[in-house]
Amino acid sequence: MNLAKDFFGEVLKLHYGQDLDEVLPQFAEEKDLAALTMREPADESELENLKKLGKVHPLGALLSAIAYLERTILKFGESVGITNRLSPSMPISGRYLEINGIELPEDLKERLDNTRRLRNMAAHGRAEPTRDDVATAISTIEELEVFLSKQDIESSKDKVFLARKRRGAEKPTYDNSRVLIPPDQWMHEVLKNFLMVEPSLGKKKFIIEVKEGKVLLSELPEMLPGDTKSFEYPFALNDRGDNISSESERIKLEIIRDCSSGTAPKSN
């Protein structure tokens, strides 16, 4: 977004003698301008700015707050020796700290998990965050900041070291029990094989794409010319990603239902 804004700013200035900040209000709504100007505040009042943004653009404020939360946890993690981003849990989850030896109060951990779930639902279009949701998320982040600021760095380094040592001892069992490829790639391979061998689908032909937690399926017409039927199946993984098999089985059943029940999806 920054690159695009700078590019158009230069074009307007060079070729038209116009200032982008003066032109934008003529074409954008107030709430979108607020999201643009406050999307990446850089000083210590960032959360205060996000509280204001939450009143006019809750989704933008929530996603920005989540980005702030991730930076906060990662910054603390670096200070105590947590350097592996390929953790079984994402940095926006309390579990990310706990598996590295930093125990959180139960109520704070629960609110962080609620914030993560809200973010996942909003990012997949399954929920629209409210002003109260944003206020609660920011309050949780502020509480986490206070908690982390009170941790003794040297003592925390020892906890992280011991947790890493413990995970290292468990690693062979862990590696043998996990599918160590990206979730989208795994889902694509499993469903592609399913489409090729599933008897109930007959001789139907499909094009499948999996990206960003969504399965995009196109059923090709039996004869050309003809309409292509398109389906979309979102899936969500838990912190460890060990529910991916159950998600693939659910999607298989939905594909069988959609391709044999006469459902009327959109046509291209």
Summary of the structure (lengths in Angstrom):
residues: 268
radius of gyration: 23.3
end to end distance: 30.1
largest distance: 69.1
contacts: 711
relative contact order: 0.08
helix: 62%
strand: 7%
